[in-house]
Amino acid sequence: MPQLNPTPWFLIMFTSWLIFSFILQPKILLFISTNPPSNKTPSTMKTSPWNWPWT
């Protein structure tokens, strides 16, 4: 079965991995986040107990 022969596909996979890791990934990581996290403290919700009608 020729699909199981890794010879032609290994080089393609390896070069695409190299292109991604050394060229594309640093460019993608340079983008500034459009919604940076703020230093605002999270507010806690005030909860009330639930009164079950059958108790």
All heavy atoms as TSV, in Angstrom:
chain	resi	resn	atom	element	x	y	z
A	1	MET	N	N	0.851	-1.184	0.000
A	1	MET	CA	C	0.000	0.000	0.000
A	1	MET	C	C	0.893	1.243	0.000
A	1	MET	O	O	1.687	1.445	0.915
A	1	MET	CB	C	-0.917	-0.014	1.220
A	1	MET	CG	C	-1.961	-1.097	1.073
A	1	MET	SD	S	-3.145	-1.377	2.391
A	1	MET	CE	C	-3.211	0.043	3.332
A	2	PRO	N	N	0.774	2.087	-0.976
A	2	PRO	CA	C	1.683	3.238	-1.061
A	2	PRO	C	C	1.388	4.327	-0.031
A	2	PRO	O	O	2.229	5.171	0.224
A	2	PRO	CB	C	1.449	3.748	-2.480
A	2	PRO	CG	C	0.127	3.229	-2.875
A	2	PRO	CD	C	-0.078	1.941	-2.128
A	3	GLN	N	N	0.218	4.309	0.591
A	3	GLN	CA	C	-0.098	5.338	1.577
A	3	GLN	C	C	0.780	5.210	2.830
A	3	GLN	O	O	1.003	6.166	3.542
A	3	GLN	CB	C	-1.557	5.262	2.026
A	3	GLN	CG	C	-2.557	5.463	0.936
A	3	GLN	CD	C	-3.031	4.140	0.372
A	3	GLN	OE1	O	-2.236	3.251	0.126
A	3	GLN	NE2	N	-4.312	3.996	0.151
A	4	LEU	N	N	1.249	3.989	3.077
A	4	LEU	CA	C	2.026	3.757	4.285
A	4	LEU	C	C	3.510	4.072	4.107
A	4	LEU	O	O	4.266	3.994	5.053
A	4	LEU	CB	C	1.865	2.309	4.731
A	4	LEU	CG	C	0.429	1.909	5.092
A	4	LEU	CD1	C	0.392	0.442	5.480
A	4	LEU	CD2	C	-0.094	2.761	6.221
A	5	ASN	N	N	3.897	4.427	2.941
A	5	ASN	CA	C	5.293	4.774	2.700
A	5	ASN	C	C	5.534	6.211	3.186
A	5	ASN	O	O	5.021	7.167	2.611
A	5	ASN	CB	C	5.603	4.652	1.207
A	5	ASN	CG	C	7.053	4.898	0.923
A	5	ASN	OD1	O	7.855	5.055	1.826
A	5	ASN	ND2	N	7.388	4.937	-0.355
A	6	PRO	N	N	6.323	6.411	4.249
A	6	PRO	CA	C	6.495	7.762	4.802
A	6	PRO	C	C	7.520	8.617	4.063
A	6	PRO	O	O	7.702	9.782	4.391
A	6	PRO	CB	C	6.950	7.491	6.229
A	6	PRO	CG	C	7.668	6.198	6.151
A	6	PRO	CD	C	6.958	5.390	5.089
A	7	THR	N	N	8.190	8.067	3.081
A	7	THR	CA	C	9.281	8.787	2.424
A	7	THR	C	C	8.839	10.113	1.804
A	7	THR	O	O	9.458	11.141	2.075
A	7	THR	CB	C	9.949	7.882	1.378
A	7	THR	OG1	O	10.369	6.681	2.001
A	7	THR	CG2	C	11.146	8.566	0.772
A	8	PRO	N	N	7.797	10.191	0.999
A	8	PRO	CA	C	7.475	11.510	0.426
A	8	PRO	C	C	6.827	12.459	1.418
A	8	PRO	O	O	6.945	13.673	1.291
A	8	PRO	CB	C	6.526	11.181	-0.720
A	8	PRO	CG	C	5.911	9.892	-0.351
A	8	PRO	CD	C	6.950	9.146	0.441
A	9	TRP	N	N	6.144	11.915	2.413
A	9	TRP	CA	C	5.362	12.773	3.311
A	9	TRP	C	C	6.160	13.286	4.491
A	9	TRP	O	O	5.824	14.314	5.072
A	9	TRP	CB	C	4.127	12.033	3.804
A	9	TRP	CG	C	3.290	11.607	2.658
A	9	TRP	CD1	C	3.086	10.347	2.206
A	9	TRP	CD2	C	2.562	12.472	1.786
A	9	TRP	NE1	N	2.279	10.360	1.115
A	9	TRP	CE2	C	1.938	11.649	0.834
A	9	TRP	CE3	C	2.380	13.842	1.706
A	9	TRP	CZ2	C	1.143	12.176	-0.180
A	9	TRP	CZ3	C	1.590	14.352	0.698
A	9	TRP	CH2	C	0.988	13.530	-0.226
A	10	PHE	N	N	7.203	12.585	4.863
A	10	PHE	CA	C	7.987	13.032	6.014
A	10	PHE	C	C	8.679	14.357	5.720
A	10	PHE	O	O	8.694	15.254	6.574
A	10	PHE	CB	C	9.007	11.967	6.418
A	10	PHE	CG	C	9.812	12.372	7.617
A	10	PHE	CD1	C	9.239	12.360	8.871
A	10	PHE	CD2	C	11.124	12.782	7.483
A	10	PHE	CE1	C	9.969	12.741	9.980
A	10	PHE	CE2	C	11.856	13.166	8.578
A	10	PHE	CZ	C	11.279	13.141	9.834
A	11	LEU	N	N	9.231	14.515	4.548
A	11	LEU	CA	C	9.902	15.767	4.192
A	11	LEU	C	C	8.906	16.928	4.141
A	11	LEU	O	O	9.211	18.028	4.601
A	11	LEU	CB	C	10.611	15.612	2.856
A	11	LEU	CG	C	11.427	16.816	2.414
A	11	LEU	CD1	C	12.564	17.079	3.377
A	11	LEU	CD2	C	11.946	16.595	1.016
A	12	ILE	N	N	7.726	16.687	3.630
A	12	ILE	CA	C	6.694	17.726	3.583
A	12	ILE	C	C	6.279	18.122	4.995
A	12	ILE	O	O	6.163	19.307	5.319
A	12	ILE	CB	C	5.487	17.233	2.758
A	12	ILE	CG1	C	5.898	17.044	1.309
A	12	ILE	CG2	C	4.320	18.188	2.884
A	12	ILE	CD1	C	4.856	16.368	0.459
A	13	MET	N	N	6.059	17.133	5.846
A	13	MET	CA	C	5.663	17.427	7.228
A	13	MET	C	C	6.781	18.158	7.959
A	13	MET	O	O	6.532	19.120	8.689
A	13	MET	CB	C	5.323	16.115	7.947
A	13	MET	CG	C	4.708	16.297	9.313
A	13	MET	SD	S	5.797	16.195	10.753
A	13	MET	CE	C	6.788	14.780	10.466
A	14	PHE	N	N	7.998	17.742	7.768
A	14	PHE	CA	C	9.125	18.361	8.462
A	14	PHE	C	C	9.348	19.802	8.013
A	14	PHE	O	O	9.568	20.691	8.842
A	14	PHE	CB	C	10.381	17.513	8.237
A	14	PHE	CG	C	11.543	17.939	9.070
A	14	PHE	CD1	C	11.548	17.725	10.437
A	14	PHE	CD2	C	12.637	18.563	8.488
A	14	PHE	CE1	C	12.615	18.124	11.208
A	14	PHE	CE2	C	13.705	18.963	9.251
A	14	PHE	CZ	C	13.700	18.749	10.618
A	15	THR	N	N	9.280	20.064	6.737
A	15	THR	CA	C	9.471	21.437	6.264
A	15	THR	C	C	8.314	22.342	6.676
A	15	THR	O	O	8.537	23.503	7.017
A	15	THR	CB	C	9.625	21.464	4.740
A	15	THR	OG1	O	8.515	20.803	4.146
A	15	THR	CG2	C	10.916	20.833	4.305
A	16	SER	N	N	7.098	21.834	6.679
A	16	SER	CA	C	5.988	22.666	7.140
A	16	SER	C	C	6.111	22.961	8.631
A	16	SER	O	O	5.794	24.062	9.088
A	16	SER	CB	C	4.658	21.996	6.823
A	16	SER	OG	O	4.547	20.779	7.513
A	17	TRP	N	N	6.601	22.001	9.409
A	17	TRP	CA	C	6.808	22.231	10.836
A	17	TRP	C	C	7.900	23.278	11.053
A	17	TRP	O	O	7.771	24.146	11.918
A	17	TRP	CB	C	7.180	20.912	11.506
A	17	TRP	CG	C	7.384	21.038	12.976
A	17	TRP	CD1	C	6.438	21.051	13.932
A	17	TRP	CD2	C	8.648	21.191	13.632
A	17	TRP	NE1	N	7.034	21.193	15.159
A	17	TRP	CE2	C	8.382	21.286	15.007
A	17	TRP	CE3	C	9.962	21.256	13.183
A	17	TRP	CZ2	C	9.393	21.440	15.934
A	17	TRP	CZ3	C	10.961	21.407	14.125
A	17	TRP	CH2	C	10.673	21.500	15.480
A	18	LEU	N	N	8.961	23.220	10.281
A	18	LEU	CA	C	10.030	24.209	10.408
A	18	LEU	C	C	9.550	25.608	10.012
A	18	LEU	O	O	9.887	26.599	10.674
A	18	LEU	CB	C	11.231	23.813	9.550
A	18	LEU	CG	C	12.107	22.698	10.088
A	18	LEU	CD1	C	13.193	22.349	9.077
A	18	LEU	CD2	C	12.723	23.075	11.410
A	19	ILE	N	N	8.797	25.687	8.944
A	19	ILE	CA	C	8.271	26.989	8.522
A	19	ILE	C	C	7.383	27.576	9.600
A	19	ILE	O	O	7.473	28.760	9.926
A	19	ILE	CB	C	7.518	26.850	7.186
A	19	ILE	CG1	C	8.513	26.606	6.070
A	19	ILE	CG2	C	6.672	28.071	6.898
A	19	ILE	CD1	C	7.865	26.236	4.754
A	20	PHE	N	N	6.532	26.755	10.159
A	20	PHE	CA	C	5.655	27.267	11.205
A	20	PHE	C	C	6.436	27.696	12.437
A	20	PHE	O	O	6.212	28.769	12.988
A	20	PHE	CB	C	4.618	26.209	11.598
A	20	PHE	CG	C	3.757	26.644	12.734
A	20	PHE	CD1	C	2.764	27.585	12.543
A	20	PHE	CD2	C	3.956	26.129	14.003
A	20	PHE	CE1	C	1.974	28.000	13.600
A	20	PHE	CE2	C	3.173	26.536	15.059
A	20	PHE	CZ	C	2.185	27.477	14.852
A	21	SER	N	N	7.348	26.857	12.902
A	21	SER	CA	C	8.009	27.145	14.178
A	21	SER	C	C	9.030	28.270	14.096
A	21	SER	O	O	9.233	28.986	15.071
A	21	SER	CB	C	8.653	25.884	14.735
A	21	SER	OG	O	9.627	25.415	13.865
A	22	PHE	N	N	9.677	28.461	12.949
A	22	PHE	CA	C	10.724	29.476	12.874
A	22	PHE	C	C	10.323	30.748	12.144
A	22	PHE	O	O	10.978	31.769	12.306
A	22	PHE	CB	C	11.982	28.888	12.223
A	22	PHE	CG	C	12.672	27.873	13.076
A	22	PHE	CD1	C	12.789	26.563	12.651
A	22	PHE	CD2	C	13.180	28.217	14.308
A	22	PHE	CE1	C	13.413	25.617	13.442
A	22	PHE	CE2	C	13.809	27.284	15.106
A	22	PHE	CZ	C	13.924	25.976	14.669
A	23	ILE	N	N	9.281	30.701	11.370
A	23	ILE	CA	C	8.890	31.889	10.607
A	23	ILE	C	C	7.536	32.422	11.059
A	23	ILE	O	O	7.409	33.591	11.416
A	23	ILE	CB	C	8.886	31.590	9.093
A	23	ILE	CG1	C	10.301	31.243	8.633
A	23	ILE	CG2	C	8.336	32.764	8.319
A	23	ILE	CD1	C	10.390	30.786	7.210
A	24	LEU	N	N	6.531	31.575	11.063
A	24	LEU	CA	C	5.179	32.060	11.344
A	24	LEU	C	C	4.906	32.288	12.833
A	24	LEU	O	O	4.264	33.264	13.201
A	24	LEU	CB	C	4.155	31.076	10.775
A	24	LEU	CG	C	4.115	30.978	9.268
A	24	LEU	CD1	C	3.110	29.943	8.843
A	24	LEU	CD2	C	3.811	32.309	8.653
A	25	GLN	N	N	5.360	31.397	13.664
A	25	GLN	CA	C	5.052	31.524	15.087
A	25	GLN	C	C	5.618	32.802	15.714
A	25	GLN	O	O	4.896	33.472	16.458
A	25	GLN	CB	C	5.532	30.288	15.832
A	25	GLN	CG	C	5.021	30.222	17.261
A	25	GLN	CD	C	5.474	28.954	17.941
A	25	GLN	OE1	O	6.398	28.296	17.499
A	25	GLN	NE2	N	4.836	28.619	19.019
A	26	PRO	N	N	6.858	33.208	15.470
A	26	PRO	CA	C	7.322	34.481	16.043
A	26	PRO	C	C	6.539	35.682	15.534
A	26	PRO	O	O	6.306	36.634	16.281
A	26	PRO	CB	C	8.786	34.561	15.621
A	26	PRO	CG	C	9.189	33.169	15.363
A	26	PRO	CD	C	7.969	32.473	14.860
A	27	LYS	N	N	6.103	35.647	14.285
A	27	LYS	CA	C	5.315	36.757	13.770
A	27	LYS	C	C	3.944	36.809	14.423
A	27	LYS	O	O	3.411	37.883	14.692
A	27	LYS	CB	C	5.167	36.631	12.256
A	27	LYS	CG	C	6.444	36.900	11.524
A	27	LYS	CD	C	6.226	36.882	10.041
A	27	LYS	CE	C	7.530	37.201	9.347
A	27	LYS	NZ	N	7.356	37.560	7.968
A	28	ILE	N	N	3.357	35.662	14.669
A	28	ILE	CA	C	2.042	35.620	15.308
A	28	ILE	C	C	2.143	36.088	16.757
A	28	ILE	O	O	1.272	36.797	17.261
A	28	ILE	CB	C	1.459	34.196	15.210
A	28	ILE	CG1	C	1.113	33.875	13.766
A	28	ILE	CG2	C	0.227	34.043	16.098
A	28	ILE	CD1	C	0.714	32.442	13.525
A	29	LEU	N	N	3.221	35.731	17.439
A	29	LEU	CA	C	3.364	36.096	18.844
A	29	LEU	C	C	3.671	37.578	19.046
A	29	LEU	O	O	3.552	38.080	20.172
A	29	LEU	CB	C	4.463	35.251	19.491
A	29	LEU	CG	C	4.114	33.772	19.683
A	29	LEU	CD1	C	5.315	33.022	20.229
A	29	LEU	CD2	C	2.923	33.611	20.590
A	30	LEU	N	N	4.040	38.290	17.987
A	30	LEU	CA	C	4.314	39.715	18.119
A	30	LEU	C	C	3.051	40.573	18.146
A	30	LEU	O	O	3.113	41.746	18.507
A	30	LEU	CB	C	5.202	40.181	16.964
A	30	LEU	CG	C	6.667	39.777	17.061
A	30	LEU	CD1	C	7.405	40.222	15.819
A	30	LEU	CD2	C	7.305	40.354	18.293
A	31	PHE	N	N	1.927	40.014	17.763
A	31	PHE	CA	C	0.689	40.785	17.771
A	31	PHE	C	C	0.299	41.185	19.181
A	31	PHE	O	O	0.430	40.402	20.128
A	31	PHE	CB	C	-0.458	39.997	17.150
A	31	PHE	CG	C	-0.367	39.867	15.663
A	31	PHE	CD1	C	-0.318	38.628	15.070
A	31	PHE	CD2	C	-0.334	40.993	14.858
A	31	PHE	CE1	C	-0.243	38.497	13.711
A	31	PHE	CE2	C	-0.255	40.882	13.484
A	31	PHE	CZ	C	-0.211	39.633	12.914
A	32	ILE	N	N	-0.195	42.390	19.326
A	32	ILE	CA	C	-0.642	42.879	20.627
A	32	ILE	C	C	-2.083	42.437	20.836
A	32	ILE	O	O	-2.905	42.512	19.925
A	32	ILE	CB	C	-0.535	44.412	20.693
A	32	ILE	CG1	C	0.925	44.820	20.534
A	32	ILE	CG2	C	-1.131	44.953	21.983
A	32	ILE	CD1	C	1.114	46.301	20.418
A	33	SER	N	N	-2.362	42.002	22.009
A	33	SER	CA	C	-3.720	41.562	22.315
A	33	SER	C	C	-4.673	42.757	22.241
A	33	SER	O	O	-4.378	43.844	22.746
A	33	SER	CB	C	-3.763	40.955	23.721
A	33	SER	OG	O	-5.083	40.645	24.065
A	34	THR	N	N	-5.824	42.575	21.620
A	34	THR	CA	C	-6.767	43.679	21.465
A	34	THR	C	C	-7.550	43.953	22.746
A	34	THR	O	O	-8.136	45.012	22.884
A	34	THR	CB	C	-7.756	43.387	20.335
A	34	THR	OG1	O	-8.428	42.161	20.617
A	34	THR	CG2	C	-7.021	43.275	19.010
A	35	ASN	N	N	-7.555	43.015	23.653
A	35	ASN	CA	C	-8.291	43.190	24.897
A	35	ASN	C	C	-7.392	42.771	26.056
A	35	ASN	O	O	-7.544	41.688	26.605
A	35	ASN	CB	C	-9.567	42.341	24.863
A	35	ASN	CG	C	-10.545	42.767	25.912
A	35	ASN	OD1	O	-10.326	43.738	26.600
A	35	ASN	ND2	N	-11.623	42.020	26.041
A	36	PRO	N	N	-6.456	43.632	26.483
A	36	PRO	CA	C	-5.538	43.225	27.550
A	36	PRO	C	C	-6.268	43.107	28.888
A	36	PRO	O	O	-7.258	43.801	29.133
A	36	PRO	CB	C	-4.511	44.355	27.587
A	36	PRO	CG	C	-5.216	45.522	27.019
A	36	PRO	CD	C	-6.196	44.989	26.022
A	37	PRO	N	N	-5.788	42.249	29.753
A	37	PRO	CA	C	-6.445	42.097	31.054
A	37	PRO	C	C	-6.251	43.345	31.910
A	37	PRO	O	O	-5.227	44.008	31.855
A	37	PRO	CB	C	-5.752	40.887	31.672
A	37	PRO	CG	C	-4.469	40.770	30.952
A	37	PRO	CD	C	-4.681	41.338	29.580
A	38	SER	N	N	-7.235	43.659	32.676
A	38	SER	CA	C	-7.155	44.842	33.538
A	38	SER	C	C	-6.861	44.431	34.975
A	38	SER	O	O	-6.962	43.260	35.342
A	38	SER	CB	C	-8.466	45.621	33.482
A	38	SER	OG	O	-9.510	44.823	34.000
A	39	ASN	N	N	-6.538	45.410	35.797
A	39	ASN	CA	C	-6.222	45.153	37.201
A	39	ASN	C	C	-7.437	45.294	38.099
A	39	ASN	O	O	-7.296	45.400	39.304
A	39	ASN	CB	C	-5.123	46.101	37.672
A	39	ASN	CG	C	-3.811	45.802	37.003
A	39	ASN	OD1	O	-3.558	44.675	36.615
A	39	ASN	ND2	N	-2.984	46.814	36.838
A	40	LYS	N	N	-8.604	45.337	37.514
A	40	LYS	CA	C	-9.818	45.499	38.300
A	40	LYS	C	C	-10.092	44.239	39.119
A	40	LYS	O	O	-9.981	43.126	38.612
A	40	LYS	CB	C	-10.987	45.770	37.363
A	40	LYS	CG	C	-12.218	46.271	38.075
A	40	LYS	CD	C	-13.212	46.828	37.090
A	40	LYS	CE	C	-14.162	45.748	36.664
A	40	LYS	NZ	N	-15.259	46.227	35.847
A	41	THR	N	N	-10.436	44.424	40.372
A	41	THR	CA	C	-10.727	43.266	41.215
A	41	THR	C	C	-12.115	42.729	40.876
A	41	THR	O	O	-13.057	43.503	40.652
A	41	THR	CB	C	-10.686	43.646	42.711
A	41	THR	OG1	O	-11.636	44.690	42.933
A	41	THR	CG2	C	-9.305	44.117	43.116
A	42	PRO	N	N	-12.276	41.435	40.825
A	42	PRO	CA	C	-13.583	40.873	40.490
A	42	PRO	C	C	-14.579	41.083	41.627
A	42	PRO	O	O	-14.255	40.959	42.808
A	42	PRO	CB	C	-13.302	39.395	40.275
A	42	PRO	CG	C	-12.037	39.129	41.000
A	42	PRO	CD	C	-11.266	40.412	41.006
A	43	SER	N	N	-15.775	41.439	41.272
A	43	SER	CA	C	-16.802	41.630	42.293
A	43	SER	C	C	-17.487	40.306	42.589
A	43	SER	O	O	-17.724	39.487	41.701
A	43	SER	CB	C	-17.848	42.643	41.807
A	43	SER	OG	O	-18.469	42.158	40.644
A	44	THR	N	N	-17.794	40.104	43.857
A	44	THR	CA	C	-18.449	38.856	44.249
A	44	THR	C	C	-19.956	39.052	44.230
A	44	THR	O	O	-20.474	40.093	44.643
A	44	THR	CB	C	-18.005	38.421	45.653
A	44	THR	OG1	O	-18.303	39.478	46.553
A	44	THR	CG2	C	-16.513	38.127	45.684
A	45	MET	N	N	-20.638	38.055	43.751
A	45	MET	CA	C	-22.089	38.117	43.680
A	45	MET	C	C	-22.682	37.793	45.047
A	45	MET	O	O	-22.212	36.883	45.738
A	45	MET	CB	C	-22.603	37.109	42.656
A	45	MET	CG	C	-22.088	37.332	41.259
A	45	MET	SD	S	-22.906	38.672	40.437
A	45	MET	CE	C	-24.502	37.981	40.168
A	46	LYS	N	N	-23.701	38.533	45.423
A	46	LYS	CA	C	-24.372	38.273	46.690
A	46	LYS	C	C	-25.431	37.206	46.448
A	46	LYS	O	O	-26.321	37.372	45.623
A	46	LYS	CB	C	-25.010	39.552	47.211
A	46	LYS	CG	C	-25.548	39.417	48.609
A	46	LYS	CD	C	-25.998	40.747	49.130
A	46	LYS	CE	C	-26.390	40.596	50.584
A	46	LYS	NZ	N	-26.825	41.855	51.150
A	47	THR	N	N	-25.292	36.120	47.144
A	47	THR	CA	C	-26.226	35.017	46.965
A	47	THR	C	C	-27.168	34.921	48.152
A	47	THR	O	O	-26.824	35.274	49.278
A	47	THR	CB	C	-25.483	33.691	46.801
A	47	THR	OG1	O	-24.718	33.468	47.980
A	47	THR	CG2	C	-24.571	33.711	45.592
A	48	SER	N	N	-28.330	34.454	47.897
A	48	SER	CA	C	-29.315	34.223	48.969
A	48	SER	C	C	-29.722	32.766	48.932
A	48	SER	O	O	-29.751	32.132	47.879
A	48	SER	CB	C	-30.524	35.118	48.773
A	48	SER	OG	O	-31.140	34.851	47.540
A	49	PRO	N	N	-30.061	32.192	50.092
A	49	PRO	CA	C	-30.436	30.779	50.114
A	49	PRO	C	C	-31.764	30.554	49.394
A	49	PRO	O	O	-32.634	31.433	49.352
A	49	PRO	CB	C	-30.535	30.453	51.600
A	49	PRO	CG	C	-30.731	31.757	52.269
A	49	PRO	CD	C	-30.081	32.798	51.416
A	50	TRP	N	N	-31.879	29.380	48.834
A	50	TRP	CA	C	-33.077	29.029	48.105
A	50	TRP	C	C	-34.048	28.337	49.055
A	50	TRP	O	O	-33.695	27.403	49.744
A	50	TRP	CB	C	-32.727	28.099	46.942
A	50	TRP	CG	C	-33.886	27.694	46.131
A	50	TRP	CD1	C	-34.622	26.563	46.270
A	50	TRP	CD2	C	-34.478	28.420	45.071
A	50	TRP	NE1	N	-35.613	26.520	45.345
A	50	TRP	CE2	C	-35.547	27.667	44.585
A	50	TRP	CE3	C	-34.198	29.647	44.462
A	50	TRP	CZ2	C	-36.352	28.096	43.547
A	50	TRP	CZ3	C	-34.997	30.065	43.423
A	50	TRP	CH2	C	-36.056	29.294	42.977
A	51	ASN	N	N	-35.278	28.835	49.105
A	51	ASN	CA	C	-36.306	28.242	49.949
A	51	ASN	C	C	-37.095	27.229	49.126
A	51	ASN	O	O	-37.830	27.583	48.210
A	51	ASN	CB	C	-37.246	29.310	50.495
A	51	ASN	CG	C	-36.529	30.239	51.434
A	51	ASN	OD1	O	-35.662	29.822	52.167
A	51	ASN	ND2	N	-36.905	31.503	51.410
A	52	TRP	N	N	-36.910	25.971	49.462
A	52	TRP	CA	C	-37.607	24.928	48.727
A	52	TRP	C	C	-39.060	24.854	49.215
A	52	TRP	O	O	-39.322	24.847	50.405
A	52	TRP	CB	C	-36.918	23.585	48.922
A	52	TRP	CG	C	-35.535	23.581	48.363
A	52	TRP	CD1	C	-34.393	23.787	49.038
A	52	TRP	CD2	C	-35.191	23.381	46.997
A	52	TRP	NE1	N	-33.312	23.731	48.199
A	52	TRP	CE2	C	-33.781	23.469	46.930
A	52	TRP	CE3	C	-35.896	23.124	45.832
A	52	TRP	CZ2	C	-33.089	23.307	45.731
A	52	TRP	CZ3	C	-35.209	22.964	44.653
A	52	TRP	CH2	C	-33.827	23.067	44.605
A	53	PRO	N	N	-40.034	24.800	48.332
A	53	PRO	CA	C	-41.435	24.829	48.762
A	53	PRO	C	C	-41.890	23.532	49.426
A	53	PRO	O	O	-42.891	23.535	50.122
A	53	PRO	CB	C	-42.197	25.063	47.453
A	53	PRO	CG	C	-41.294	24.671	46.371
A	53	PRO	CD	C	-39.890	24.828	46.887
A	54	TRP	N	N	-41.195	22.431	49.266
A	54	TRP	CA	C	-41.675	21.167	49.816
A	54	TRP	C	C	-41.020	20.780	51.136
A	54	TRP	O	O	-41.236	19.706	51.636
A	54	TRP	CB	C	-41.487	20.032	48.806
A	54	TRP	CG	C	-40.090	19.913	48.286
A	54	TRP	CD1	C	-39.046	19.307	48.909
A	54	TRP	CD2	C	-39.606	20.428	47.060
A	54	TRP	NE1	N	-37.916	19.407	48.139
A	54	TRP	CE2	C	-38.233	20.095	46.980
A	54	TRP	CE3	C	-40.170	21.134	46.006
A	54	TRP	CZ2	C	-37.444	20.450	45.904
A	54	TRP	CZ3	C	-39.373	21.469	44.963
A	54	TRP	CH2	C	-38.032	21.129	44.902
A	55	THR	N	N	-40.213	21.682	51.726
A	55	THR	CA	C	-39.603	21.341	53.009
A	55	THR	C	C	-40.306	22.042	54.140
A	55	THR	O	O	-41.017	22.993	53.988
A	55	THR	CB	C	-38.127	21.708	53.032
A	55	THR	OG1	O	-37.983	23.108	52.786
A	55	THR	CG2	C	-37.347	20.889	52.056
